[in-house]
Amino acid sequence: CPPSLVAIVAASVASVALIGVLLLMLVKLLLYMKDLKEFRKFENEKKKSRWAEADNPLFKNATTTVTNPTFTGE
């Protein structure tokens, strides 16, 4: 008894979908490994830096005080 056309089409669609999902998972794994490597490199460079975390000469405090002359507080 030969297999039905529906079974052949369903198996083909399922195999293409499975291969697509596996390829997406492989790409995601490779990107994750690359990002992890770059993050570890960044952390090592951060440990080796000469500057203290709060000693950035370019940083200026962002807080400013603005008063509204027409506001009476009511």
All heavy atoms as TSV, in Angstrom:
chain	resi	resn	atom	element	x	y	z
A	1	CYS	N	N	0.851	-1.174	0.000
A	1	CYS	CA	C	0.000	0.000	0.000
A	1	CYS	C	C	0.898	1.240	0.000
A	1	CYS	O	O	1.660	1.451	0.946
A	1	CYS	CB	C	-0.896	-0.027	1.231
A	1	CYS	SG	S	-1.964	1.394	1.367
A	2	PRO	N	N	0.854	2.082	-1.036
A	2	PRO	CA	C	1.693	3.282	-1.077
A	2	PRO	C	C	1.195	4.328	-0.076
A	2	PRO	O	O	0.011	4.381	0.245
A	2	PRO	CB	C	1.531	3.775	-2.511
A	2	PRO	CG	C	0.245	3.216	-2.971
A	2	PRO	CD	C	0.067	1.916	-2.236
A	3	PRO	N	N	2.121	5.146	0.437
A	3	PRO	CA	C	1.712	6.189	1.383
A	3	PRO	C	C	0.822	7.228	0.704
A	3	PRO	O	O	0.936	7.484	-0.491
A	3	PRO	CB	C	3.018	6.806	1.849
A	3	PRO	CG	C	4.043	6.389	0.878
A	3	PRO	CD	C	3.557	5.142	0.195
A	4	SER	N	N	-0.024	7.822	1.485
A	4	SER	CA	C	-0.959	8.806	0.932
A	4	SER	C	C	-0.262	10.135	0.664
A	4	SER	O	O	0.800	10.424	1.211
A	4	SER	CB	C	-2.125	9.018	1.890
A	4	SER	OG	O	-1.670	9.652	3.057
A	5	LEU	N	N	-0.850	10.925	-0.175
A	5	LEU	CA	C	-0.301	12.225	-0.542
A	5	LEU	C	C	-0.261	13.160	0.668
A	5	LEU	O	O	0.684	13.936	0.841
A	5	LEU	CB	C	-1.138	12.845	-1.665
A	5	LEU	CG	C	-0.666	14.185	-2.200
A	5	LEU	CD1	C	0.714	14.053	-2.818
A	5	LEU	CD2	C	-1.646	14.738	-3.195
A	6	VAL	N	N	-1.260	13.073	1.515
A	6	VAL	CA	C	-1.321	13.916	2.709
A	6	VAL	C	C	-0.156	13.601	3.640
A	6	VAL	O	O	0.475	14.504	4.206
A	6	VAL	CB	C	-2.678	13.739	3.424
A	6	VAL	CG1	C	-2.701	14.513	4.722
A	6	VAL	CG2	C	-3.813	14.163	2.521
A	7	ALA	N	N	0.183	12.336	3.792
A	7	ALA	CA	C	1.297	11.948	4.661
A	7	ALA	C	C	2.620	12.455	4.107
A	7	ALA	O	O	3.486	12.921	4.866
A	7	ALA	CB	C	1.322	10.431	4.812
A	8	ILE	N	N	2.798	12.394	2.808
A	8	ILE	CA	C	4.038	12.874	2.190
A	8	ILE	C	C	4.172	14.385	2.364
A	8	ILE	O	O	5.232	14.894	2.742
A	8	ILE	CB	C	4.081	12.487	0.694
A	8	ILE	CG1	C	4.166	10.970	0.552
A	8	ILE	CG2	C	5.251	13.159	-0.002
A	8	ILE	CD1	C	4.025	10.486	-0.867
A	9	VAL	N	N	3.100	15.119	2.118
A	9	VAL	CA	C	3.127	16.579	2.264
A	9	VAL	C	C	3.346	16.966	3.721
A	9	VAL	O	O	4.147	17.856	4.036
A	9	VAL	CB	C	1.833	17.202	1.698
A	9	VAL	CG1	C	1.750	18.677	2.042
A	9	VAL	CG2	C	1.756	16.990	0.197
A	10	ALA	N	N	2.675	16.299	4.633
A	10	ALA	CA	C	2.823	16.606	6.060
A	10	ALA	C	C	4.247	16.326	6.534
A	10	ALA	O	O	4.835	17.127	7.293
A	10	ALA	CB	C	1.823	15.807	6.877
A	11	ALA	N	N	4.819	15.220	6.096
A	11	ALA	CA	C	6.190	14.893	6.486
A	11	ALA	C	C	7.176	15.901	5.901
A	11	ALA	O	O	8.144	16.305	6.575
A	11	ALA	CB	C	6.529	13.484	6.027
A	12	SER	N	N	6.943	16.333	4.683
A	12	SER	CA	C	7.830	17.320	4.058
A	12	SER	C	C	7.765	18.658	4.788
A	12	SER	O	O	8.793	19.277	5.075
A	12	SER	CB	C	7.447	17.522	2.594
A	12	SER	OG	O	7.595	16.329	1.875
A	13	VAL	N	N	6.561	19.105	5.082
A	13	VAL	CA	C	6.399	20.371	5.796
A	13	VAL	C	C	7.012	20.292	7.191
A	13	VAL	O	O	7.702	21.213	7.643
A	13	VAL	CB	C	4.909	20.767	5.856
A	13	VAL	CG1	C	4.682	21.932	6.804
A	13	VAL	CG2	C	4.398	21.104	4.470
A	14	ALA	N	N	6.789	19.191	7.872
A	14	ALA	CA	C	7.343	19.022	9.221
A	14	ALA	C	C	8.865	18.988	9.182
A	14	ALA	O	O	9.525	19.581	10.048
A	14	ALA	CB	C	6.791	17.756	9.855
A	15	SER	N	N	9.443	18.309	8.197
A	15	SER	CA	C	10.905	18.242	8.127
A	15	SER	C	C	11.508	19.607	7.794
A	15	SER	O	O	12.540	19.985	8.363
A	15	SER	CB	C	11.345	17.194	7.113
A	15	SER	OG	O	10.921	17.556	5.815
A	16	VAL	N	N	10.884	20.362	6.910
A	16	VAL	CA	C	11.386	21.711	6.598
A	16	VAL	C	C	11.277	22.613	7.824
A	16	VAL	O	O	12.206	23.378	8.131
A	16	VAL	CB	C	10.621	22.309	5.390
A	16	VAL	CG1	C	10.915	23.782	5.229
A	16	VAL	CG2	C	10.964	21.552	4.124
A	17	ALA	N	N	10.176	22.532	8.548
A	17	ALA	CA	C	10.011	23.343	9.762
A	17	ALA	C	C	11.035	22.948	10.813
A	17	ALA	O	O	11.619	23.818	11.481
A	17	ALA	CB	C	8.594	23.184	10.301
A	18	LEU	N	N	11.281	21.658	10.976
A	18	LEU	CA	C	12.263	21.189	11.964
A	18	LEU	C	C	13.659	21.659	11.600
A	18	LEU	O	O	14.407	22.121	12.468
A	18	LEU	CB	C	12.215	19.660	12.062
A	18	LEU	CG	C	13.174	19.038	13.057
A	18	LEU	CD1	C	12.817	19.477	14.470
A	18	LEU	CD2	C	13.156	17.524	12.943
A	19	ILE	N	N	14.013	21.572	10.334
A	19	ILE	CA	C	15.334	22.046	9.907
A	19	ILE	C	C	15.453	23.555	10.132
A	19	ILE	O	O	16.490	24.039	10.591
A	19	ILE	CB	C	15.573	21.685	8.420
A	19	ILE	CG1	C	15.752	20.175	8.276
A	19	ILE	CG2	C	16.794	22.416	7.872
A	19	ILE	CD1	C	15.780	19.691	6.838
A	20	GLY	N	N	14.402	24.309	9.868
A	20	GLY	CA	C	14.425	25.753	10.104
A	20	GLY	C	C	14.601	26.097	11.573
A	20	GLY	O	O	15.399	26.968	11.931
A	21	VAL	N	N	13.889	25.379	12.421
A	21	VAL	CA	C	14.008	25.629	13.866
A	21	VAL	C	C	15.410	25.269	14.345
A	21	VAL	O	O	16.016	26.001	15.143
A	21	VAL	CB	C	12.927	24.848	14.644
A	21	VAL	CG1	C	13.208	24.867	16.126
A	21	VAL	CG2	C	11.561	25.426	14.352
A	22	LEU	N	N	15.952	24.175	13.871
A	22	LEU	CA	C	17.311	23.786	14.271
A	22	LEU	C	C	18.344	24.804	13.800
A	22	LEU	O	O	19.276	25.135	14.540
A	22	LEU	CB	C	17.643	22.393	13.733
A	22	LEU	CG	C	16.892	21.240	14.384
A	22	LEU	CD1	C	17.221	19.929	13.685
A	22	LEU	CD2	C	17.210	21.150	15.858
A	23	LEU	N	N	18.178	25.329	12.586
A	23	LEU	CA	C	19.102	26.358	12.108
A	23	LEU	C	C	18.993	27.638	12.935
A	23	LEU	O	O	20.012	28.266	13.254
A	23	LEU	CB	C	18.842	26.656	10.636
A	23	LEU	CG	C	19.360	25.621	9.637
A	23	LEU	CD1	C	18.908	25.975	8.229
A	23	LEU	CD2	C	20.870	25.539	9.696
A	24	LEU	N	N	17.783	28.022	13.284
A	24	LEU	CA	C	17.609	29.211	14.131
A	24	LEU	C	C	18.240	29.011	15.497
A	24	LEU	O	O	18.867	29.925	16.043
A	24	LEU	CB	C	16.127	29.544	14.277
A	24	LEU	CG	C	15.457	30.155	13.049
A	24	LEU	CD1	C	13.959	30.300	13.281
A	24	LEU	CD2	C	16.081	31.488	12.716
A	25	MET	N	N	18.093	27.833	16.059
A	25	MET	CA	C	18.712	27.546	17.362
A	25	MET	C	C	20.234	27.568	17.263
A	25	MET	O	O	20.916	28.068	18.170
A	25	MET	CB	C	18.216	26.199	17.891
A	25	MET	CG	C	16.783	26.228	18.353
A	25	MET	SD	S	16.129	24.620	18.842
A	25	MET	CE	C	17.246	24.104	20.099
A	26	LEU	N	N	20.775	27.062	16.158
A	26	LEU	CA	C	22.221	27.082	15.960
A	26	LEU	C	C	22.736	28.511	15.846
A	26	LEU	O	O	23.746	28.880	16.469
A	26	LEU	CB	C	22.591	26.286	14.708
A	26	LEU	CG	C	24.069	26.254	14.344
A	26	LEU	CD1	C	24.863	25.516	15.407
A	26	LEU	CD2	C	24.257	25.622	12.989
A	27	VAL	N	N	22.044	29.354	15.086
A	27	VAL	CA	C	22.444	30.755	14.947
A	27	VAL	C	C	22.359	31.470	16.300
A	27	VAL	O	O	23.258	32.229	16.668
A	27	VAL	CB	C	21.578	31.459	13.881
A	27	VAL	CG1	C	21.769	32.964	13.919
A	27	VAL	CG2	C	21.890	30.908	12.514
A	28	LYS	N	N	21.291	31.211	17.041
A	28	LYS	CA	C	21.130	31.828	18.364
A	28	LYS	C	C	22.254	31.407	19.300
A	28	LYS	O	O	22.794	32.228	20.047
A	28	LYS	CB	C	19.764	31.429	18.930
A	28	LYS	CG	C	19.451	32.015	20.258
A	28	LYS	CD	C	19.202	33.488	20.167
A	28	LYS	CE	C	18.744	34.006	21.519
A	28	LYS	NZ	N	18.630	35.443	21.532
A	29	LEU	N	N	22.637	30.132	19.258
A	29	LEU	CA	C	23.730	29.642	20.094
A	29	LEU	C	C	25.047	30.304	19.717
A	29	LEU	O	O	25.812	30.725	20.594
A	29	LEU	CB	C	23.841	28.121	19.975
A	29	LEU	CG	C	24.998	27.483	20.741
A	29	LEU	CD1	C	24.756	27.600	22.236
A	29	LEU	CD2	C	25.172	26.045	20.336
A	30	LEU	N	N	25.314	30.425	18.430
A	30	LEU	CA	C	26.555	31.063	17.991
A	30	LEU	C	C	26.600	32.540	18.401
A	30	LEU	O	O	27.642	33.027	18.862
A	30	LEU	CB	C	26.714	30.923	16.484
A	30	LEU	CG	C	26.974	29.502	15.970
A	30	LEU	CD1	C	26.964	29.484	14.444
A	30	LEU	CD2	C	28.278	28.960	16.504
A	31	LEU	N	N	25.495	33.249	18.266
A	31	LEU	CA	C	25.458	34.655	18.686
A	31	LEU	C	C	25.617	34.788	20.194
A	31	LEU	O	O	26.283	35.707	20.681
A	31	LEU	CB	C	24.157	35.305	18.234
A	31	LEU	CG	C	24.034	35.567	16.744
A	31	LEU	CD1	C	22.648	36.093	16.405
A	31	LEU	CD2	C	25.098	36.544	16.290
A	32	TYR	N	N	25.012	33.869	20.938
A	32	TYR	CA	C	25.141	33.902	22.392
A	32	TYR	C	C	26.597	33.683	22.809
A	32	TYR	O	O	27.109	34.381	23.685
A	32	TYR	CB	C	24.244	32.840	23.027
A	32	TYR	CG	C	24.398	32.728	24.519
A	32	TYR	CD1	C	23.825	33.679	25.355
A	32	TYR	CD2	C	25.116	31.701	25.092
A	32	TYR	CE1	C	23.968	33.601	26.727
A	32	TYR	CE2	C	25.264	31.609	26.455
A	32	TYR	CZ	C	24.694	32.558	27.277
A	32	TYR	OH	O	24.850	32.472	28.627
A	33	MET	N	N	27.254	32.728	22.164
A	33	MET	CA	C	28.656	32.455	22.505
A	33	MET	C	C	29.542	33.656	22.155
A	33	MET	O	O	30.447	33.997	22.909
A	33	MET	CB	C	29.137	31.199	21.768
A	33	MET	CG	C	28.388	29.944	22.160
A	33	MET	SD	S	28.502	29.577	23.906
A	33	MET	CE	C	30.056	28.743	23.926
A	34	LYS	N	N	29.271	34.301	21.023
A	34	LYS	CA	C	30.047	35.484	20.632
A	34	LYS	C	C	29.829	36.622	21.626
A	34	LYS	O	O	30.781	37.288	22.045
A	34	LYS	CB	C	29.638	35.923	19.228
A	34	LYS	CG	C	30.396	37.111	18.720
A	34	LYS	CD	C	29.922	37.528	17.338
A	34	LYS	CE	C	30.642	38.778	16.914
A	34	LYS	NZ	N	29.748	39.816	16.475
A	35	ASP	N	N	28.581	36.857	22.017
A	35	ASP	CA	C	28.273	37.916	22.978
A	35	ASP	C	C	28.903	37.630	24.334
A	35	ASP	O	O	29.403	38.541	25.004
A	35	ASP	CB	C	26.767	38.082	23.130
A	35	ASP	CG	C	26.126	38.726	21.917
A	35	ASP	OD1	O	26.858	39.317	21.106
A	35	ASP	OD2	O	24.890	38.626	21.789
A	36	LEU	N	N	28.892	36.372	24.749
A	36	LEU	CA	C	29.496	36.000	26.022
A	36	LEU	C	C	31.001	36.246	25.992
A	36	LEU	O	O	31.563	36.762	26.964
A	36	LEU	CB	C	29.203	34.530	26.328
A	36	LEU	CG	C	29.635	34.025	27.697
A	36	LEU	CD1	C	28.891	34.769	28.794
A	36	LEU	CD2	C	29.376	32.531	27.794
A	37	LYS	N	N	31.636	35.928	24.877
A	37	LYS	CA	C	33.071	36.170	24.733
A	37	LYS	C	C	33.374	37.663	24.801
A	37	LYS	O	O	34.309	38.087	25.484
A	37	LYS	CB	C	33.545	35.586	23.399
A	37	LYS	CG	C	35.000	35.774	23.124
A	37	LYS	CD	C	35.364	35.192	21.773
A	37	LYS	CE	C	36.790	35.512	21.404
A	37	LYS	NZ	N	37.125	35.040	20.056
A	38	GLU	N	N	32.577	38.486	24.106
A	38	GLU	CA	C	32.784	39.931	24.132
A	38	GLU	C	C	32.522	40.513	25.518
A	38	GLU	O	O	33.224	41.425	25.952
A	38	GLU	CB	C	31.894	40.609	23.100
A	38	GLU	CG	C	32.314	40.355	21.680
A	38	GLU	CD	C	31.420	41.032	20.665
A	38	GLU	OE1	O	30.530	41.808	21.062
A	38	GLU	OE2	O	31.617	40.779	19.477
A	39	PHE	N	N	31.528	39.981	26.230
A	39	PHE	CA	C	31.239	40.474	27.573
A	39	PHE	C	C	32.380	40.154	28.523
A	39	PHE	O	O	32.758	40.991	29.346
A	39	PHE	CB	C	29.929	39.880	28.091
A	39	PHE	CG	C	29.575	40.314	29.474
A	39	PHE	CD1	C	29.155	41.613	29.706
A	39	PHE	CD2	C	29.674	39.451	30.544
A	39	PHE	CE1	C	28.830	42.035	30.981
A	39	PHE	CE2	C	29.361	39.862	31.821
A	39	PHE	CZ	C	28.930	41.156	32.042
A	40	ARG	N	N	32.926	38.948	28.421
A	40	ARG	CA	C	34.073	38.589	29.274
A	40	ARG	C	C	35.276	39.470	28.960
A	40	ARG	O	O	35.990	39.890	29.871
A	40	ARG	CB	C	34.419	37.122	29.089
A	40	ARG	CG	C	33.429	36.204	29.740
A	40	ARG	CD	C	33.824	34.767	29.578
A	40	ARG	NE	N	32.837	33.894	30.209
A	40	ARG	CZ	C	32.644	32.646	29.888
A	40	ARG	NH1	N	33.362	32.078	28.940
A	40	ARG	NH2	N	31.731	31.928	30.501
A	41	LYS	N	N	35.486	39.763	27.684
A	41	LYS	CA	C	36.581	40.653	27.301
A	41	LYS	C	C	36.356	42.051	27.884
A	41	LYS	O	O	37.286	42.676	28.401
A	41	LYS	CB	C	36.665	40.716	25.775
A	41	LYS	CG	C	37.769	41.585	25.255
A	41	LYS	CD	C	37.769	41.597	23.743
A	41	LYS	CE	C	38.773	42.590	23.203
A	41	LYS	NZ	N	38.710	42.693	21.742
A	42	PHE	N	N	35.123	42.538	27.820
A	42	PHE	CA	C	34.791	43.845	28.385
A	42	PHE	C	C	35.025	43.866	29.885
A	42	PHE	O	O	35.586	44.822	30.422
A	42	PHE	CB	C	33.338	44.183	28.068
A	42	PHE	CG	C	32.816	45.367	28.821
A	42	PHE	CD1	C	33.201	46.644	28.473
A	42	PHE	CD2	C	31.946	45.196	29.881
A	42	PHE	CE1	C	32.722	47.739	29.170
A	42	PHE	CE2	C	31.469	46.283	30.579
A	42	PHE	CZ	C	31.852	47.558	30.223
A	43	GLU	N	N	34.609	42.808	30.585
A	43	GLU	CA	C	34.801	42.755	32.037
A	43	GLU	C	C	36.283	42.750	32.388
A	43	GLU	O	O	36.692	43.408	33.349
A	43	GLU	CB	C	34.111	41.517	32.611
A	43	GLU	CG	C	32.604	41.611	32.641
A	43	GLU	CD	C	32.083	42.635	33.619
A	43	GLU	OE1	O	32.671	42.787	34.706
A	43	GLU	OE2	O	31.097	43.301	33.289
A	44	ASN	N	N	37.089	42.018	31.635
A	44	ASN	CA	C	38.534	41.995	31.897
A	44	ASN	C	C	39.158	43.361	31.646
A	44	ASN	O	O	40.017	43.803	32.423
A	44	ASN	CB	C	39.215	40.936	31.027
A	44	ASN	CG	C	38.917	39.534	31.500
A	44	ASN	OD1	O	38.603	39.313	32.672
A	44	ASN	ND2	N	38.993	38.576	30.595
A	45	GLU	N	N	38.753	44.045	30.581
A	45	GLU	CA	C	39.273	45.386	30.319
A	45	GLU	C	C	38.821	46.378	31.383
A	45	GLU	O	O	39.553	47.292	31.724
A	45	GLU	CB	C	38.835	45.848	28.937
A	45	GLU	CG	C	39.530	45.128	27.813
A	45	GLU	CD	C	39.040	45.559	26.445
A	45	GLU	OE1	O	38.137	46.419	26.376
A	45	GLU	OE2	O	39.547	45.013	25.448
A	46	LYS	N	N	37.626	46.189	31.891
A	46	LYS	CA	C	37.119	47.075	32.941
A	46	LYS	C	C	37.923	46.898	34.224
A	46	LYS	O	O	38.206	47.873	34.924
A	46	LYS	CB	C	35.644	46.760	33.184
A	46	LYS	CG	C	34.935	47.731	34.083
A	46	LYS	CD	C	33.447	47.448	34.063
A	46	LYS	CE	C	32.930	47.386	35.464
A	46	LYS	NZ	N	31.509	47.088	35.526
A	47	LYS	N	N	38.325	45.674	34.522
A	47	LYS	CA	C	39.144	45.433	35.710
A	47	LYS	C	C	40.528	46.047	35.569
A	47	LYS	O	O	41.131	46.479	36.550
A	47	LYS	CB	C	39.289	43.933	35.946
A	47	LYS	CG	C	38.042	43.274	36.457
A	47	LYS	CD	C	38.258	41.782	36.632
A	47	LYS	CE	C	36.984	41.085	37.022
A	47	LYS	NZ	N	37.138	39.618	37.109
A	48	LYS	N	N	41.048	46.098	34.348
A	48	LYS	CA	C	42.389	46.613	34.108
A	48	LYS	C	C	42.437	48.129	33.965
A	48	LYS	O	O	43.516	48.694	33.842
A	48	LYS	CB	C	42.964	45.986	32.831
A	48	LYS	CG	C	43.210	44.512	32.927
A	48	LYS	CD	C	43.714	43.980	31.597
A	48	LYS	CE	C	43.820	42.477	31.602
A	48	LYS	NZ	N	44.234	41.955	30.293
A	49	SER	N	N	41.303	48.796	33.960
A	49	SER	CA	C	41.279	50.235	33.710
A	49	SER	C	C	41.960	51.000	34.834
A	49	SER	O	O	41.955	50.587	35.989
A	49	SER	CB	C	39.843	50.721	33.535
A	49	SER	OG	O	39.149	50.618	34.747
A	50	ARG	N	N	42.523	52.141	34.480
A	50	ARG	CA	C	43.220	52.974	35.447
A	50	ARG	C	C	42.268	53.827	36.259
A	50	ARG	O	O	42.589	54.241	37.352
A	50	ARG	CB	C	44.193	53.910	34.737
A	50	ARG	CG	C	45.298	53.220	34.011
A	50	ARG	CD	C	46.261	54.210	33.410
A	50	ARG	NE	N	45.565	55.062	32.444
A	50	ARG	CZ	C	45.911	56.307	32.161
A	50	ARG	NH1	N	46.923	56.865	32.759
A	50	ARG	NH2	N	45.233	57.011	31.268
A	51	TRP	N	N	41.112	54.136	35.705
A	51	TRP	CA	C	40.205	55.058	36.347
A	51	TRP	C	C	39.324	54.330	37.351
A	51	TRP	O	O	38.882	53.223	37.125
A	51	TRP	CB	C	39.305	55.730	35.317
A	51	TRP	CG	C	40.064	56.438	34.258
A	51	TRP	CD1	C	40.333	55.986	33.021
A	51	TRP	CD2	C	40.680	57.718	34.366
A	51	TRP	NE1	N	41.073	56.907	32.335
A	51	TRP	CE2	C	41.296	57.980	33.138
A	51	TRP	CE3	C	40.761	58.670	35.378
A	51	TRP	CZ2	C	41.985	59.159	32.898
A	51	TRP	CZ3	C	41.441	59.837	35.127
A	51	TRP	CH2	C	42.039	60.072	33.916
A	52	ALA	N	N	39.055	54.999	38.432
A	52	ALA	CA	C	38.080	54.480	39.380
A	52	ALA	C	C	36.690	54.700	38.784
A	52	ALA	O	O	36.504	55.544	37.907
A	52	ALA	CB	C	38.204	55.199	40.722
A	53	GLU	N	N	35.728	53.955	39.247
A	53	GLU	CA	C	34.394	54.051	38.662
A	53	GLU	C	C	33.768	55.426	38.842
A	53	GLU	O	O	33.028	55.893	38.000
A	53	GLU	CB	C	33.492	52.975	39.250
A	53	GLU	CG	C	33.857	51.584	38.781
A	53	GLU	CD	C	32.905	50.534	39.292
A	53	GLU	OE1	O	31.818	50.897	39.772
A	53	GLU	OE2	O	33.245	49.359	39.199
A	54	ALA	N	N	34.057	56.112	39.948
A	54	ALA	CA	C	33.444	57.407	40.214
A	54	ALA	C	C	34.399	58.564	39.894
A	54	ALA	O	O	34.137	59.694	40.248
A	54	ALA	CB	C	33.016	57.480	41.672
A	55	ASP	N	N	35.495	58.298	39.221
A	55	ASP	CA	C	36.514	59.302	38.974
A	55	ASP	C	C	36.634	59.615	37.481
A	55	ASP	O	O	37.704	59.633	36.923
A	55	ASP	CB	C	37.848	58.808	39.529
A	55	ASP	CG	C	38.894	59.903	39.549
A	55	ASP	OD1	O	38.520	61.075	39.629
A	55	ASP	OD2	O	40.095	59.575	39.459
A	56	ASN	N	N	35.518	59.878	36.836
A	56	ASN	CA	C	35.522	60.203	35.419
A	56	ASN	C	C	35.623	61.715	35.277
A	56	ASN	O	O	34.726	62.446	35.684
A	56	ASN	CB	C	34.252	59.679	34.760
A	56	ASN	CG	C	34.264	59.857	33.265
A	56	ASN	OD1	O	35.121	60.518	32.720
A	56	ASN	ND2	N	33.284	59.262	32.610
A	57	PRO	N	N	36.694	62.230	34.661
A	57	PRO	CA	C	36.848	63.687	34.559
A	57	PRO	C	C	35.854	64.328	33.592
A	57	PRO	O	O	35.644	65.530	33.647
A	57	PRO	CB	C	38.279	63.863	34.065
A	57	PRO	CG	C	38.613	62.585	33.395
A	57	PRO	CD	C	37.836	61.514	34.105
A	58	LEU	N	N	35.235	63.566	32.718
A	58	LEU	CA	C	34.285	64.119	31.758
A	58	LEU	C	C	32.867	64.185	32.295
A	58	LEU	O	O	32.004	64.822	31.701
A	58	LEU	CB	C	34.293	63.285	30.470
A	58	LEU	CG	C	35.629	63.196	29.753
A	58	LEU	CD1	C	35.519	62.259	28.565
A	58	LEU	CD2	C	36.087	64.563	29.310
A	59	PHE	N	N	32.612	63.532	33.402
A	59	PHE	CA	C	31.251	63.452	33.933
A	59	PHE	C	C	30.889	64.735	34.662
A	59	PHE	O	O	31.650	65.252	35.464
A	59	PHE	CB	C	31.122	62.263	34.885
A	59	PHE	CG	C	29.775	62.158	35.520
A	59	PHE	CD1	C	28.687	61.704	34.798
A	59	PHE	CD2	C	29.577	62.532	36.845
A	59	PHE	CE1	C	27.440	61.611	35.373
A	59	PHE	CE2	C	28.335	62.446	37.424
A	59	PHE	CZ	C	27.263	61.988	36.691
A	60	LYS	N	N	29.698	65.248	34.367
A	60	LYS	CA	C	29.153	66.385	35.101
A	60	LYS	C	C	27.796	65.971	35.628
A	60	LYS	O	O	27.022	65.319	34.924
A	60	LYS	CB	C	29.006	67.603	34.194
A	60	LYS	CG	C	30.333	68.165	33.749
A	60	LYS	CD	C	30.153	69.413	32.946
A	60	LYS	CE	C	31.506	69.934	32.512
A	60	LYS	NZ	N	31.394	71.124	31.686
A	61	ASN	N	N	27.504	66.360	36.828
A	61	ASN	CA	C	26.250	65.979	37.450
A	61	ASN	C	C	25.080	66.552	36.654
A	61	ASN	O	O	25.100	67.705	36.243
A	61	ASN	CB	C	26.213	66.474	38.896
A	61	ASN	CG	C	25.181	65.756	39.710
A	61	ASN	OD1	O	24.430	64.947	39.183
A	61	ASN	ND2	N	25.156	66.048	40.995
A	62	ALA	N	N	24.048	65.753	36.442
A	62	ALA	CA	C	22.944	66.142	35.579
A	62	ALA	C	C	21.819	66.844	36.329
A	62	ALA	O	O	20.863	67.281	35.718
A	62	ALA	CB	C	22.390	64.914	34.870
A	63	THR	N	N	21.915	66.955	37.619
A	63	THR	CA	C	20.818	67.558	38.367
A	63	THR	C	C	20.919	69.075	38.332
A	63	THR	O	O	21.977	69.656	38.539
A	63	THR	CB	C	20.815	67.084	39.828
A	63	THR	OG1	O	22.077	67.398	40.414
A	63	THR	CG2	C	20.582	65.595	39.908
A	64	THR	N	N	19.810	69.728	38.058
A	64	THR	CA	C	19.725	71.183	38.072
A	64	THR	C	C	18.461	71.565	38.835
A	64	THR	O	O	17.504	70.793	38.910
A	64	THR	CB	C	19.652	71.775	36.663
A	64	THR	OG1	O	18.529	71.222	35.995
A	64	THR	CG2	C	20.903	71.484	35.866
A	65	THR	N	N	18.461	72.742	39.383
A	65	THR	CA	C	17.301	73.233	40.105
A	65	THR	C	C	16.665	74.354	39.298
A	65	THR	O	O	17.324	75.336	38.965
A	65	THR	CB	C	17.707	73.754	41.495
A	65	THR	OG1	O	18.383	72.700	42.184
A	65	THR	CG2	C	16.508	74.193	42.285
A	66	VAL	N	N	15.395	74.171	38.984
A	66	VAL	CA	C	14.662	75.175	38.220
A	66	VAL	C	C	13.493	75.630	39.075
A	66	VAL	O	O	12.737	74.819	39.598
A	66	VAL	CB	C	14.151	74.591	36.890
A	66	VAL	CG1	C	13.357	75.623	36.111
A	66	VAL	CG2	C	15.305	74.066	36.061
A	67	THR	N	N	13.371	76.927	39.240
A	67	THR	CA	C	12.270	77.450	40.048
A	67	THR	C	C	11.286	78.164	39.135
A	67	THR	O	O	11.657	78.838	38.177
A	67	THR	CB	C	12.785	78.439	41.108
A	67	THR	OG1	O	13.494	79.485	40.452
A	67	THR	CG2	C	13.705	77.746	42.084
A	68	ASN	N	N	10.015	78.002	39.455
A	68	ASN	CA	C	8.945	78.664	38.720
A	68	ASN	C	C	8.535	79.894	39.514
A	68	ASN	O	O	7.999	79.779	40.617
A	68	ASN	CB	C	7.771	77.708	38.557
A	68	ASN	CG	C	6.677	78.285	37.686
A	68	ASN	OD1	O	6.711	79.443	37.314
A	68	ASN	ND2	N	5.695	77.438	37.385
A	69	PRO	N	N	8.753	81.092	38.996
A	69	PRO	CA	C	8.460	82.300	39.776
A	69	PRO	C	C	6.954	82.527	39.994
A	69	PRO	O	O	6.567	83.233	40.936
A	69	PRO	CB	C	9.056	83.435	38.957
A	69	PRO	CG	C	9.204	82.908	37.585
A	69	PRO	CD	C	9.351	81.426	37.716
A	70	THR	N	N	6.104	81.950	39.185
A	70	THR	CA	C	4.658	82.159	39.345
A	70	THR	C	C	4.008	81.109	40.262
A	70	THR	O	O	2.849	81.253	40.598
A	70	THR	CB	C	3.955	82.116	37.977
A	70	THR	OG1	O	4.164	80.848	37.384
A	70	THR	CG2	C	4.499	83.208	37.062
A	71	PHE	N	N	4.739	80.087	40.655
A	71	PHE	CA	C	4.175	79.052	41.523
A	71	PHE	C	C	4.209	79.518	42.979
A	71	PHE	O	O	5.272	79.902	43.488
A	71	PHE	CB	C	4.967	77.754	41.355
A	71	PHE	CG	C	4.450	76.616	42.193
A	71	PHE	CD1	C	3.202	76.049	41.917
A	71	PHE	CD2	C	5.187	76.116	43.253
A	71	PHE	CE1	C	2.722	74.998	42.676
A	71	PHE	CE2	C	4.705	75.076	43.998
A	71	PHE	CZ	C	3.479	74.515	43.724
A	72	THR	N	N	3.064	79.494	43.644
A	72	THR	CA	C	2.992	79.989	45.021
A	72	THR	C	C	2.998	78.854	46.034
A	72	THR	O	O	3.105	79.099	47.225
A	72	THR	CB	C	1.708	80.811	45.233
A	72	THR	OG1	O	0.583	79.985	44.963
A	72	THR	CG2	C	1.699	82.028	44.332
A	73	GLY	N	N	2.876	77.616	45.603
A	73	GLY	CA	C	2.914	76.485	46.520
A	73	GLY	C	C	1.548	76.029	46.989
A	73	GLY	O	O	1.424	75.199	47.875
A	74	GLU	N	N	0.492	76.565	46.447
A	74	GLU	CA	C	-0.865	76.191	46.898
A	74	GLU	C	C	-1.401	75.047	46.116
A	74	GLU	O	O	-1.328	74.851	44.988
A	74	GLU	CB	C	-1.797	77.389	46.780
A	74	GLU	CG	C	-1.417	78.484	47.729
A	74	GLU	CD	C	-2.312	79.699	47.562
A	74	GLU	OE1	O	-3.216	79.708	46.720
A	74	GLU	OE2	O	-2.094	80.659	48.290
